[in-house]
Amino acid sequence: MSSAPTLQNATHSAIAPRIGVARSETQPGAPMLDIDVDTFKAEFNRYAFKVRHTLAGDPLFSIPSLIDLSKRLPEDSIKYNSGGIPVGTGLYEAPQTGLSKEETLRRLEDCQSWMVLKNVEQVPEYAELLNGCLDVAEPLCTAAGYGMFKREGFIFVSSPGSVTPFHIDPEHNFLLQIAGKKTIGILDRVGRPLLEEEEFEDFFTNSHYSPEFKDEYKQMASRFDLTAGEGLHFPVTTLHWVENGDQVSVSLSITFRSVQAERRGIIYEVNHKLRRWGIKPAPYGSAPARDSAKYLAFRALRRTRNLIGRFRHEEHKAGY
């Protein structure tokens, strides 16, 4: 962290009613998430940058607590597989280990596994932590014109030396390291994107899309080492992968959506449909007026479909 003013001392009066109280015994009363305000203003959703947090050592991230959490979450909220995989492996396409989720968590030291507990905000204690962190970031996001909705949390637990393969995400993300150490390889999207327009269109219309990893990316990437108490922001659709250190790693990814990010996704989705109809669309961002027209048309069509759906539902209830 630089010597620039932090969120805590620069904007405390604006966020004090919503800041939440950190559960860490080592920093009582500190905000859960500590963001350098000047860095945020200059780099949010443009470049990756580090933050700090006070969740390291929280008992909710102990292995017994995570085993309990895995039992409380729906089965489709838990994904786990081998962590000893190449970086270019498709996300969730790694081989299974044959272990149960409980065995995986108990044997993390030696089972070479990777696990994600998705949408942990479904459990109240973890929703409290998620909101305690994002309540700190929300005023800055709002001031920057982004806003915040659809808050979600993902806990990653992985064995020493395991890999989270190359991928991109549709959300704004703060990855908070709770225990252990990991290195994130990031390919910034500022300037000329590494993906073609059609690849972005595929990503926003296909939940199983996986970008191709190229060997030269290892030399091109920026690398960020995270230890317990540190976190990393990276923008929407940033190409990245994660390599774990020589200890068991636990991290919390706190994510949210913004109107700007959703608008971008909708325009790529419309372009995808136009391309399927044989029309070559203007690339996203190259024609602002056309982008606005696509966005407004999509929203109007969605509202119409919703109204038709409600009308048919009411007809059915009435017995027509």
Disulfide bonds with the S-S distance in Angstrom:
none
